[in-house]
């Protein structure tokens, strides 16, 4: 049976490819064909360890597991810790006669979970025959000798974001060693345990590690493949900042019958305030919003039909900006309401008027945006809507004096970064990946955010994002998953990069 992996027809169990038999990619596929059950069992072992960044014992256990696994493959590896902070794992795997050094970054921490929203425990990796949306059913993990369908998916926190690249690199190292193929690049590893919590201490770790992080090219293994299922290389990330806005009503909850139409309703006030920030087409209306960023890059194109297919997949009739191109929208600073709270809804709803309402906003930045200045623009806009802005809870006297009060809590964040695709090593990377994935998509910037400004400032080397996860992986959400065909691609990719001339 032939299965599709990124548009290349492959069979796990009966591999059929046009790649030369001795290529690293072919060797990796053969290795997975022979050892896939053991690779998945090792992955499941890691996935059972909770990895929420705020859970210091959990992330430390992840770090120790990673240390032992890479040490078993011959790497010089070390867990580097600071008091009360998730550790990083630094490692080095030299190659005799290597002409380049590749830096490999992966974060092993994950987003918080609400187990009640999952179809199974987020810490009990579960194998499904397809995605849940496509009617997938749970099945046992394969035993030695069993064939593996690339459409199977592993569900669990951290399957795709971002522990899959760790298993891909371990399997790639094993595959090359078993086939007697020499590695031609030195590897430097940096595995972080605090990315999902903002990477607040990564700068300190980088300073501590110093020259041990020296590399010619840093590859950031994070994020999803292109929405067309084709592999992609990404040459930048949007920056990140955010703000919480709380508006107020009466000093205590009120009966909606006795006081509705008389007492101010903070939920409605918040809705009007947010609607003033962004119009019905999704264009941000905050003064100065699109002024500071660099002009969008226009010579990068999506695959034909991409946006229409994505709208159909997501069940939306029209996307923002009057169906504007995806890449164009990714190169504008965004204003996203990531959560709202005002009393209860559904079976928790009561006939009340709440005392306050809060919106949590995440803002994605483009090159040229300063995080602090963007938050200043938001605050200025709130003031223009007539609000008295505070950075703390209002006093009783202030609530009686000011008809409109907004408390803002700022999260400064970090700036956007982009690498030129025309540098010698980035050109080498593109041609190397195209050698076994000719339908490779080149993307100017990732929609998500990573603290790559630290790599730019500290390490002074080109940075490219190398995603391997499926685009529909439920990243950061309940039922996060990884399609096994994408894991195989990650193994092929890692082996190809380290063995390429």
C-alpha positions, 0 to 999 in steps of 0.5 A: 500500500502506497502512502503519501509523505509530503507529496512523495509516494513512499511505503513504510514496509515496502519503501518505493522512492526515487532517492539513490539507495545509499542516500541518507534519506533512503537509509533512514527510511530503511532504518525506520522500516526495520526499527520503527516500533522501537523508535515509537516505544522510545518516543512514548517513554519520553512523552509520558514525562510531563513537560509543562515549563512551570513544572520544574520537576517534570521539565528536569526529568525531561532534561535528564532523559534527553541527556541519557538518550544522547549520551548513549549515542556518543554525544558529549552532553550536559544538563546545565541548571540555574536555581529554580529555573528549567534547565537547558541541555547542551551537547556536542557530537563531533565528526572527524574531518567536518567542514561545518558545524550545525547548531541544533535547537529544540525546546522540550517543554510544552504548554499547560494542559486541561486534561478534561478537554483531552480525548485521553490523558495528555501524559499517556501517549496514544496511537490512533489510526488517523486523526480524530477529525478523520475518524481515527481509532485508538490502536496498540503501539506496533510490536517488532516486525509490524508495519507502520502506516504514516497516517497513524498519529500519536496523541499527547502533549509535546508530540509535535511541539516540540519533542518530536525533533529529539526522537528524529535526531536520535533515530537519524544518528542510529540510522547513519551508524548502522549503515556505516555512513559518516557524519560530515558536520559537527553538531552542537545541541541546545535543548531548552525547557522554558520556551513556552514560558517566554525563554526568560532565562535563555539569554543567561544560559547562552552567556554561561555557555559562551563559545560552546554554542559556536556554530556556522548555521543554527537550525531551529527545529520547531513549528509545522510543515506547510499547510499543503503538507509539503515540507518547508524551510522558514527564514524568520519569525514574528516577534511577540508581546501581549497585554491584558485589559480589564474594564470595570462595572459596579463594585459588586455583582448585581442582579441583571433584572434589578439593575440591567439597563441601568448599571454599566456592564463591563462585558459590553464595555470590553466588547466595544473597546475590542471592536474599536481595535480591529474592524470587521475585515480584521484590519487593526485600527490602532493609530500607528500600528502598521507604521514601524514595521518593514515593508512586506516581502513580495517575492515569496509565493504560496503554492497555487490554491493554498489559501482556498484549500486552507479556508475549506479545511478550516471551515471558514468562508472568508479569511481576514483582509478580504481573502488577502494572501497568507504570507502578506498577512503574516508580515503585518503585526497582529492583534489577537484576542486569545481569551475573554472572561466576564462571569460565566457562560453555559451551565455556569451562567447566572442572571448577573452583571459582573464587576469586571471583564478581562481580555488577554491579547497576544500581538505578533510583531514584524521586523522593525516593531519594538515590543514596548512601543507597540504596547504604548500604541495599545494604551494610547488607543484605550485612552482615546476611547475615554478610559482612565488607564492604570497598571494596578487595581483601581481604588474605590475612590477612582472607581467613583470618579472615572466612568471608564477605567482600564487596567492593563498588564503588559508583557514586553516580549521580543522582536522579530528576526529574519535571515537572508535566504541568499547566504552561502550556508542558507543556499546550501541548506535549501539545495540539500533539502531539495535534493530529496524533497523537490517540492520544498516550500520556502517561507519568509516568516513563521506565523508563530514566535520564537526568541531568535533575536537571542541567537542573532544577538549572541551567536552571530550566525544565520538562523533557519527554522526547520519544521517537521510536524504536521500542520494540523497537529493541534499545537498548544491545544487539547489533543496535540498530535504528530503524524508518523509520516512527519516523524519519518521526514524528520529522521530523513532530514536530520540524517541528510543534513548531517551527512551532506557534503 
